[in-house]
Every structure is written in structure tokens, then in C-alpha cells.
Amino acid sequence: MKKTKKPVVVEHIHYDEGGNARNIEVHGYPILDTEGNVVQMIEYCLDITERKQVGEKLQLLSSVTQQVSDAT
């Protein structure tokens, strides 16, 4: 982000105290001075584990539905 001076969004996997994997989405935004230099960064994180799990279940359901449709 320091080189591009553009916002970024990345995903990481973190593990909670119980050893469970959590999908974390990290958003980073550069704060520039009047000369265009990065002087600060704002960052926030979202736990997107449930969203990822729902997406995976929907993908599986879609696949099964397609297989049933193809079989009939």
C-alpha cells in the first residue's frame, strides 16, 4: 500500500483460542499528506467466516441441484 498508495483488501486465516479457523478480511486505507506521501494507514478487520461458509454451502447446493437436474 505504501508503493501504490491505494486501498487494499486481503483475506487471512486466523485461529481462535479453541484452534478453530476464522476467515478475516482486512481493509487498509492510506492517508496521504499534501505531497502524496503515505503518512498514516487506517485498517479494520471483519470476521467473514460465516459468509464464507454460507457461500460454500450455496455452491454445494447448486452443484447437487445441477446433478439432479442432469440425471432426470
BARO-12245 format. One record per residue (C-alpha): residue number from 1; residue in three letters; x, y, z. Coordinates in steps of 0.5 Angstrom, whole numbers, padded with zeros to 4 digits. Example, Ala and Ser with C-alpha at 12.3 -4.5 7.8 and 13.67 -1.06 7.14 Angstrom:
<atoms>
   nr  rest      u      v      w
    1   ala   0025  -0009   0016
    2   ser   0027  -0002   0014
</atoms>
This chain:
<atoms>
   nr  rest      u      v      w
    1   met   0000   0000   0000
    2   lys   0006   0005   0001
    3   lys   0008   0004  -0006
    4   thr   0001   0004  -0010
    5   lys  -0002   0009  -0005
    6   lys  -0009   0005  -0006
    7   pro  -0013   0002  -0001
    8   val  -0013  -0006   0000
    9   val  -0017  -0011   0002
   10   val  -0014  -0018   0004
   11   glu  -0016  -0025   0007
   12   his  -0012  -0028   0012
   13   ile  -0014  -0034   0016
   14   his  -0013  -0033   0024
   15   tyr  -0014  -0039   0029
   16   asp  -0018  -0037   0036
   17   glu  -0017  -0040   0043
   18   gly  -0020  -0046   0041
   19   gly  -0016  -0047   0035
   20   asn  -0022  -0046   0030
   21   ala  -0020  -0043   0024
   22   arg  -0023  -0036   0023
   23   asn  -0023  -0032   0016
   24   ile  -0021  -0025   0017
   25   glu  -0022  -0020   0012
   26   val  -0017  -0014   0013
   27   his  -0018  -0007   0010
   28   gly  -0013  -0002   0009
   29   tyr  -0013   0005   0007
   30   pro  -0007   0010   0006
   31   ile  -0008   0017   0009
   32   leu  -0003   0022   0005
   33   asp   0000   0028   0006
   34   thr  -0001   0034   0001
   35   glu   0005   0032  -0002
   36   gly   0002   0025  -0004
   37   asn   0006   0021   0002
   38   val   0003   0016   0006
   39   val   0003   0019   0013
   40   gln  -0002   0014   0016
   41   met  -0006   0008   0015
   42   ile  -0013   0006   0017
   43   glu  -0014  -0001   0018
   44   tyr  -0020  -0005   0020
   45   cys  -0022  -0013   0020
   46   leu  -0028  -0016   0019
   47   asp  -0029  -0024   0021
   48   ile  -0032  -0026   0015
   49   thr  -0032  -0034   0017
   50   glu  -0040  -0035   0017
   51   arg  -0040  -0031   0010
   52   lys  -0035  -0036   0007
   53   gln  -0039  -0042   0010
   54   val  -0046  -0040   0007
   55   gly  -0042  -0039   0000
   56   glu  -0039  -0046   0000
   57   lys  -0046  -0049   0002
   58   leu  -0049  -0045  -0003
   59   gln  -0044  -0047  -0008
   60   leu  -0045  -0055  -0006
   61   leu  -0053  -0054  -0006
   62   ser  -0052  -0051  -0013
   63   ser  -0048  -0057  -0015
   64   val  -0052  -0062  -0013
   65   thr  -0058  -0059  -0016
   66   gln  -0055  -0059  -0022
   67   gln  -0053  -0066  -0022
   68   val  -0060  -0068  -0020
   69   ser  -0063  -0064  -0026
   70   asp  -0058  -0067  -0031
   71   ala  -0060  -0074  -0028
   72   thr  -0067  -0073  -0030
</atoms>
